[in-house]
Amino acid sequence: MKNIIVSLRGVIEGVKETSFEQPNQWVENSIELKKKNRLLEQKDKKLRKDTNQWMDHATYLQKELEKTKSFLRNQS
């Protein structure tokens, strides 16, 4: 019986230690995830800006191509 009580005390102490460690670990993980999320949001913003610039450039080139085609048709 005494061995069971000693074993239970060991388990209880382990649970106490774990319960104090887990929230700290959760906080650290949360902070790390927030940092990663912020970096991903910055990359996303840059990629969206770059994509918009390329789309604008593609639209410009398409319009220039249409002008050139029209010009060549009128030359015939």
N, C-alpha and C positions, 0 to 999 in steps of 0.2 A: 504494500500500500504506500509505503514511504517513497519507494522508487517511482511509483505512478505520479505522486504529488510533485516530486522533483522534476520528472519529465514534463508534466503539465506546466510547471513554472517556466521551464526552458522554452516551451512552445509559446506561452503567453509573452515572454520577453521578446522572442523572435518576432511575434506578430506586432508588438509595440514598436520595435525598431523598424520593421518593414512599413508599418502604417505611417511613421514619421518620414521615412525615406521616400516613399512613393509620391506624396504630394510635391516634394522638392524636385523629384525627377520629372514629374508632370509639368511643373513650372519651367524647368530647364528645357524640356522638349517643346513646350509651348513657345518659349522665347526663340528657340532655334527655328521652329516652323514659321514664326512670324518674320524672322530675318529672311528665310528662304523665300517666303511669299512676297516680301517687299522687293527682293531682287528679281523674282519672276515678273512682278508687275512692271518694274522698270524696263526689263527686256521686252516685255509685251508692248509697252508704250513705244519703245524705239522701233520695234518691228512694224507696228501699225503706221508709224510716221514714215518709215522707209517704204512700206507698201504703198501708202498714199502717194508718195513722191513718184514711185515707178508707175503707178496707175495714171497719174497726171501726165507723165512723160509719154506713156503709151497712147493716151488719148490725143496728145499733141501730134505724135507721129502719125496716127491714123488720119487725123484731119489733113496733115500735110500730104499724105499719100493720096487722099481723095482729091485734093487740089491739083496735084500733079497729074493724076489720071484725067481729070476734067480738062486741064490745060492741053494734054496730049490729044484728047479726043477732038478738041476745038482746032487743033493744028492740022488735022487730017483734011 
